[in-house]
Amino acid sequence: MNIKDTPSSQENVRKGSIFKDLKELFKAIVLILNILPVFTGFWLALYFSNESFSDHWIVFLLTIAGSTMVMAGALVINNWYDVDIDKVMARTQKRPTVTGSFSLKTVLILGIVLTVLGFVLLLFTTVETTIYAFVGWFTYVILYTMWSKRRYTLNTVIGSVSGAVTPLIGWAAIAPAFHVVPIMLFLILFIWQMPHTFAIAMKKHDEYKAAKVAMLPVVYGFDVTKRQMVVYIACLLPLPFFLVQLGAVFLVTATVLTVAWLVVAISGFFTKDDAKWAHVMFVCSVNYLALLFLMMIVVTLP
């Protein structure tokens, strides 16, 4: 018997396939990128409130688990709703909603269950945390996925709100979020998502066009998109200076990261390979966010 045909190998293939399907369904990378700001918001709230993590570890677990479930629920419902355009776009054709690995009914039920369970867990933290989570969920599922994504180029602005509330969710579990730090984190994430999403839209321009999704590069072209990317990144430059409490190391690091990203963005006006440049911009955006938020944690370690 060929080793590939043994029961154990077949079982491993099935497990691997299920894992890949779940990874696609939950958009694992997107989910992880959204959990980091929740944790950062929570951590900084402890720092600025002079609270101990050991006194709030249960709240921490409820906040992370609840927000992750709510976000996962929103992403799963997005997959359920967008199955028609996902069939057209090469980047989404491996999602289990497209391949048929999971039925659409199962996916919808899963999305609703995860959302409800997430909100229940968050209600054991604070009402304010739950409200921010609901704003994020409602914005992403209703205002972005079901209303604006296929109709208006402003879909990116609308969708950015859902990602930007994540640090507010974490912060509000410890203290009221009407504070300069969480507000700045919200603005950083909101503005960051614009050039990040535009880079993806440029990379996958032909796919979005075929699926008739109203992304900025599809409707107004690459030149307009590049100009907007430069403007949004430039708008990030002053924001870290509202976080002077985090110290000089953070300010210098944040400024260097932003200037470096801005230089790459400006280079787009001189590139002959837009697809390659858009990919570089995408990589820069992901690393920028991860490094910036990790630095906020590092500089506040005891």
NORFEN-V267345 format. One record per residue. RES is the residue in one letter. D_CENTER is the distance of its C-alpha to the mean C-alpha in whole Angstrom. Layout:
RES|D_CENTER + RES|D_CENTER
//
This chain:
M|46 + N|44 + I|41 + K|38 + D|40 + T|40 + P|39 + S|37 + S|35 + Q|35 + E|33 + N|31 + V|30 + R|29 + K|27 + G|25 + S|25 + I|23 + F|21 + K|20 + D|19 + L|17 + K|15 + E|15 + L|15 + F|12 + K|10 + A|10 + I|8 + V|5 + L|6 + I|8 + L|5 + N|5 + I|8 + L|9 + P|9 + V|11 + F|13 + T|14 + G|15 + F|17 + W|19 + L|19 + A|21 + L|23 + Y|24 + F|25 + S|27 + N|29 + E|28 + S|28 + F|25 + S|28 + D|29 + H|25 + W|24 + I|25 + V|23 + F|20 + L|20 + L|20 + T|17 + I|15 + A|16 + G|16 + S|13 + T|12 + M|14 + V|13 + M|9 + A|11 + G|14 + A|12 + L|10 + V|14 + I|15 + N|13 + N|15 + W|18 + Y|18 + D|17 + V|20 + D|22 + I|20 + D|19 + K|22 + V|23 + M|20 + A|21 + R|17 + T|17 + Q|20 + K|20 + R|18 + P|20 + T|21 + V|22 + T|24 + G|26 + S|25 + F|24 + S|25 + L|23 + K|25 + T|24 + V|20 + L|21 + I|23 + L|20 + G|17 + I|20 + V|21 + L|18 + T|17 + V|20 + L|20 + G|17 + F|19 + V|22 + L|21 + L|19 + L|23 + F|24 + T|22 + T|23 + V|23 + E|21 + T|18 + T|18 + I|18 + Y|15 + A|13 + F|16 + V|15 + G|11 + W|12 + F|15 + T|13 + Y|11 + V|14 + I|17 + L|16 + Y|13 + T|14 + M|18 + W|19 + S|18 + K|16 + R|19 + R|21 + Y|20 + T|18 + L|17 + N|15 + T|12 + V|13 + I|13 + G|10 + S|9 + V|10 + S|8 + G|5 + A|8 + V|10 + T|9 + P|12 + L|14 + I|14 + G|15 + W|17 + A|19 + A|20 + I|22 + A|23 + P|23 + A|20 + F|22 + H|23 + V|22 + V|19 + P|17 + I|17 + M|17 + L|14 + F|12 + L|14 + I|13 + L|9 + F|10 + I|12 + W|10 + Q|8 + M|11 + P|13 + H|10 + T|10 + F|14 + A|14 + I|13 + A|15 + M|18 + K|18 + K|18 + H|20 + D|23 + E|21 + Y|19 + K|23 + A|24 + A|22 + K|23 + V|19 + A|19 + M|17 + L|19 + P|20 + V|22 + V|23 + Y|24 + G|24 + F|23 + D|25 + V|24 + T|20 + K|21 + R|23 + Q|20 + M|18 + V|20 + V|21 + Y|17 + I|17 + A|21 + C|19 + L|17 + L|21 + P|22 + L|20 + P|20 + F|24 + F|23 + L|22 + V|26 + Q|26 + L|24 + G|26 + A|28 + V|26 + F|22 + L|23 + V|25 + T|22 + A|19 + T|22 + V|23 + L|19 + T|19 + V|22 + A|22 + W|19 + L|21 + V|24 + V|22 + A|21 + I|24 + S|25 + G|24 + F|27 + F|29 + T|28 + K|29 + D|27 + D|24 + A|22 + K|22 + W|21 + A|18 + H|17 + V|18 + M|16 + F|13 + V|14 + C|15 + S|11 + V|10 + N|13 + Y|13 + L|10 + A|11 + L|15 + L|15 + F|13 + L|15 + M|18 + M|18 + I|19 + V|21 + V|23 + T|23 + L|25 + P|28
//
